[in-house]
């Protein structure tokens, strides 16, 4: 019995020496000649360990055990075989032995009756070796190299390497680093490799066993002094990997369609299919048989889908020909677009088939039951049949097609790791793949073949979302030695699969090219999800799913292999910007616009609202518990929330560049110095904050990264004291813009880069070493010299630093609005400061920019086009402010992108009342953030939309315009809702508020030297009693007015000091009437026109 324990395993050289000595002793004791079926074992390292004794001078050396005395060639020369040629046989030197990559103690004399299911354990083999390629579960080609054997005449070459999984009994054994040697006549397992894996081999009689941790892994037999193992007929795992690759290329179809295409398919399970294809039981539904294409066409619309796609689409229309089962999908932004898309597809299909529609079947949706469809069916002569209401099962053909398309789309989108807003690309790709897969009910012919009469070209298929490398045209390369390829993400097909779409995650561009290399084993957008350890499941939010389903196929996953370059016919090559739409050139092409993704709402989950509250607080005023994101996005233009997400996202390089810029700015400005940690130091934590900056077109302009302090870890009077920092009033900005339009002043904007990093700190603050900084955080920390974002005192420090410099160069801050500065020389100039954004008004703004650039690192934005979320449009005659982009994003956020525009913000004569408990419960169930919605609308009303208009669409918008040439002056209108204000006291309260605002505005204008307002400001009021009471003309002593006496005297004093002048204005001329009540369209338009709020 031979037992190899752990002590010998650690010294494989001694193990090999023991085995060689044992083999030599057995040969010396043997009387018979070795049979032809026994391997002549010659160690690969015999020159190092074996002592050889030679016979010479016609004498036999007794110490030589390699042959018997009667067989000695030295004593019996006549027994010596003839020499083969004159080629001198050289002995391999120890140095040359290291040049051999692999060795095996075998000869060509080994033979087996059934070699494919036997393994021989070789004590001298350096690698596992197999001669059957189909036993490899993973495989990669390598440069051919020779293998040294015991028989020097053997010439074996290794042609590949991979992993092999074998079944020995009921146990599975996976062997790595296995060589593929086609000319090998038996499968070898290296004993040294097994020892490397801490395995123990034990011999008993003619059997042996391989053990691990006292557990028998498998047993074998010793035949002719060779250790052999029988294993079961190997399943072709490499074939399984290839099957899995085609399964993914075709969009995760079932087993039968793939086999009907002549492709082998043996997979039994696929987790992606299981997660995305689970469905309800089918409804039985039959349709009348048709004999030709277009005899019967089925329609259905799917949506709304949330979030909107990259092109702002929320629906897609499915059109299916019943005879061929050929499917076409078109993306829709609104349901009303269905008719136009149907007409376009109808013309395309009729031109292709040279036939006309006969019957069209759809449901009772309003997008199909309308005058447009009725007129089209009457003029074109086809019959339009509607399924019964609320029974989508009766339109089962289209419903089944939708479900098939959605199943594939969910599979390929979730598997790719792309963000949700790329669902339209997945839908179009899914439609194309569905048309390429044979249908069993149509004699295993694909819809594409039935529709076009051509065989599908499946060789061009690639896995959706895999890595794609495109060729960069020579005229677009930076220099002669620049790389000629660029990495991206495969996003679908173009021009009937003659070219490919590739997304570049770093800038969001899409390239259509035929020169593409694919690596279908890599998915760039899965980088972040792999950090999470679980796949991202992207749910589609639909208003309804198809009811008809069939058997779920579940193929298994396997190892993918890289795919070489694909040669496809010529096709136009060009970039698609993020605003351009792609024209359709085929029924299955993508109609989706390549636009920047719309602002998306991340649904969060957390503790439920309390159902019972033991107080009288309204449930709508109870703040929810902190909630956490339900899922993450890993896609282009998705803002990471942590440092780990940033470096693991597809935009890794972009974010690393932003991080390096921030750290470089801190180094240049000497924001901190490294000091040793002292136990008495109070360390403030750090975090990274990332943001994608967009312009008013919602297009990505920059990626920013800020290193922020965790201010909540600061302690009052230890590392901070005062924190208040002023911010500019929106009224001040509007007055400055109106003044600039009136006096033809320039309105420019600059942005101070890393503004807070310029402000010195008065307090001593110690910072822990942030992520991304190569310092030992256990030994050192950072002492801040300048402020950074997140510190409680940082805004105040920056404002004070900026204010000191502005005062130094001649500016004077306004007392009433400290964020407005002005100076008179060398030329009149006004500044409006909002943290690091500075608006400049004057004739010579370039002079100030030059001054400021000498002190701060600024970004000159030229003429202002976006300020505080307000789009600014400047012309010679006027300056226009609008918030169309903000409103569209708000409507998309609350699912109202397809809402019907109205003429007035409220229904006339409609009064609001408190909601009932049932209404409150139903509203809470919607999950809508009521406070956020009201706050957003309030911001619109105070910025540019005084009418609170919700009627926003592509053809209608509101904007506030300031005309040039208007006379200087301020006029005010005071009004209250008459229906809810039956007494004069309410009017006086409103009038007091108006007077207070006017006094502030008059003083601010005089202080900032904009306008000298000497004459009284007119205040228009439509209530005579209020005017008489405020003017002092009424002697009525009304006890109900006592509590407003202070307010009344305040107004009287303003009138007495000639600050304001009360004027009576009839109600039909009161411009503020629409702000307090619902009015008709004509009254609203008249007021908006007078206020320069225009429809655009």
C-alpha positions, 0 to 999 in steps of 0.5 A: 500500500502506498499512502501520500500524506500532507508532509509528502505533498509539500515536497513533490520532488521527494514524492516523485523520487520515491515513485521512481525508486519503487518503479526501478525496484519492480523492474529489477525484480521482474523476470518477464520482458515488459509487455507492449501494453505497459508504459515505459515510465521514464521520469522527466527529471531522471538526470537530476535524481537517478544514479545510472550504472553503465556496462563497458569493456564487454563486461556486465555491471552487476549494479545495473538494474535496467537489464539482465546479464544475458541481455547485456549489449556490452557482453553480447554485441550481437543482441544490439539492434542496428543504429538508425542513421548517423544522427547523434542523440544528445542528452538534454541539459538541465538548463534546456529542461526548463524550456519545455512547457509541459511533460508527461510520462507516457509512450505511444504504446499505451492503448485502451479499449474505450479511451474516451471515458478513461483517465490515467493518473500520471505522476510525471505530467505537469498538466492535465491533458485531454485529447477530446475537445468536447469535454472542455467546459471552457476553452481558449486557443493558445500558441502550439507548443510541444510536450516532452514525453518518456518516448523521445520519438513522440511528437505531441503538441498542445493546441489549447487550454481550458477547464474540464468537468467530469462526472465520476459516479455521482460526484463532479470534479472540475479540473483547471488549466487542462491542455488540449492535445489531439494526438494524445491517445489517452486522457491524463490527469497530473498527480502533481496538480492533484497534490497542489489541490491538497488531495491525498491518494491511497492504494489498496491492492489493485484499487486506489482512492483520492481523498480530501479532508477524510472524504473519498472523492472517487476511486479507481483501479490499477491496471498494468501498473497504471492508475485508471479512472472510469468516468461517465460519457461526458456532456459537451459543456463547450457545446453548452456554452455555445448553445447558451451564447446563441440563446442570448443572441436570439433574445432567450427563445424557447428550445423548439424554435432554436432546434428548428433553425438547425442549431443544437440546444441542450440547455435545461435552465436559464435564470434570466428566462425564469425571472422575466418570463413567468406569467399567467395561464393562457386563455384559449382563443382561435382566429379564422384561418387566412391564406395570404399576407395582410388578410388580417392585421392585429393592432395593440398598444402597450403603455404607459411605460415608466420611465420614458425612453431616451427619446421621451416615448412612453408607449409602443404600437404593435402591428402583427400580420396574422398569416406570416406572424411578422411583427412591427413595433413603433415608439409613441410619445402619446397615444394620439400618435398611434394613427400617424404611425399606423398609416406609415406602417400600413403604406410600408407593408402594402408596398412591400407585399403589393396587396392591401389590408383586408381586416384590422383587429384591435381593442376598444381603446380610444387610440383606435376608436376615433374618427381618424381610423373610421375615415381611413377604413372607409377610404381604404376599404378594410374592415376594422373589427373591435374586440369586446371592452375589457376583454383583451383576451379576444385580441389574443394574437396581438396580446400574445405578440406583445407578451413575446416581445416584452419577455425578450426585451426584459431578458436582454435589458436586464441581462445587459445591465443597461438603464431603464430608459433604454427599454425602447432599444430593447423592444426594437431588438426584441421585435427583430429577433422575434421575426427571425425565430421559426414558428412551429405552427408555420412549418418551422418557418420564421416570420421574416422568411414568410414575409420577405421570402428570404432566409434570415441571416442569423450569423450577424446576431450579437448579444444585446448590451455586450462590449463593442469596439468600433472603428474610429474614422481616420479624420476623427482621430486626434493624431497619427498614433492614436488608437483606432478603436473605441469601446462602447455598448452594443445597442441593436441593429440598423438597416436590416442588420447591415450595421450595428448601433453602439452606445458610448456611455461616457458621452451618450452618443450612438454610432452606426457602423459596420466595422465593429468587434464584439466581446459577448462575454463582457457587459460594460453596464454590468460593472456596478451590478456585479459589485452588488452581487445580484442581477438588476431586475428592471421592471416595466410599469405597464397599464396592462400585460398580455394574457396569452402565454405558452410554455416557459423555456428555461435554457441554462447559462454557460461560458461565452466566447469572444467573437471576431470581427464581422464583415457586413455590407456597406452602410452609412457611418455617422454619429447620432447626437443625443437630440437627433431622431433616427429615420426608419429604413425598415419595419423593424428599425428603431424609431426612437429618438436619441435624446438625453434621458429625461429626469427620472424618478427613483422609486424608494421603499421604506416603512409604511405611513402610520395607519393610526396617529394619536393626535390631530395632525393631518396625515398629509403633514406627517413626514415619512421615515427615511427611505432607501432606493429600491434599485440602482441604475447603471447606465450612461448619464446616471448620477452615482451616489457613492464613490464605490458606485462611481468607480464601478459604473460604466462612466468610470473614466469620466467620474475618475477624471472629475475626481482627479480635477477636484483633488487637483484644485484642492492641491493647487489652492492648498486646501489642506495640509497632512498632519499626524493624527492626535487623539484629541483631534475631532475628525470630520468625515468626508464623502463624495458628491457627484452631479451631471450638469445639463443645459436648458435642452436637458443635454449633458454638459459636464460631470462634476465631483465634489469632496464634501465634509460630513457637516453633521459630525461637526460640533458647535463652538468646537469646529464651527460657530456662525453659519448663516450666509445670505442668498439673493432674492428672486425679485432682485434678479427680475428687477435687474433683468428688467433694468438691463432690457430697458437700458440695453445693458449686457447680461452675462454670467460667470461661474467660479470653479471650486468656489468654496476652496478659495475661502479661508477658514477661521476655525481649526477643522480636521478632516479624515482622509477621503476615498481616492487619496493615497494616504494611511487614514490610520496614521494621518489626517488633514487640517483644513486651510480653506473651506470645502463643501459640506462644512456648516460654515463654508457658505458664509466663509465663501460669501465673506471672502467674495464680498471682501474682494468685491469691496476691494475692487470698488463694489458696494453691497446693498443693505436690503439684499447683500447679494447685489453689488454695484459700482459706478466707475470705471463704468456702471456695473451691477452684480447678482451673486448666487453662491458661485454663479454671478450675473453681470449687468453693465456696458463693459462686462469684459473688464470685470471678467478680466479682473475676476480671472486674476483672482479666481479660476472662473468659467466665462459662460458669455451671455446668460442662458440659464440662471437659477433654473430659468432659461434666458433668451436675449435679443436686441429688443427684449429679454425673455425668461421661461421654464419650459424644460423644468415644466416638462421634467415636472410633468414627466416626473408625475406621469402627466407628459401626455396630459391635455393642455387647457386654457386656464389653470383652474376651472372657472367657478370651482371651489376647493374643499377639505378632502374626505378620509376616503379621498385622503386614503386613495391619494396616499395610495398613489405614492405621490409626493404632494409637498414636492409637487406644490413646491415645484408649482410654487417655484414656477409661479414666483419665477416666470408663471404667475398664472400657475399654468399647467397647459404646457406642451410642445406647441404652447408655453409661457414666458415672462418678457421684459421689453426695451424702451419702457419707461422707468416705474413700478405699478402694483395691483392689490386684490382679494377673492370677493367670494371668500372676502366679504369685509374690508378688513381682508382687503386691508391686510392684502394692501398692507402686504403690497405696501410693505413689498413696495417700500422695500423695492423702492428703497432697494432701487434707490440704494442700488442706484438703478432708478430714483423713485421720487414720485409715489408708486400707484397701487390699484385697488378695486374696493372703494371701502378699502381705499377710503379706510386707507386714505383716511377719508372714512370716519366710520368706527367699526369694531371689526377693524380694531385688529387691523388698525396697525396695518391700516396706520402703516398704509396710511403713513405710506400714503401720507409720505407720498410713497404710494398712491391708492387708485381705484380700478374697476374689477374688469381692469384689475390685472391681479384678478386671475391670481386670486380666483379662477377666471375665464380664458379672455380675462386671463389672456388680457391680464397676461398680455398686460403683464408681458407673460406671453404664449410661445 
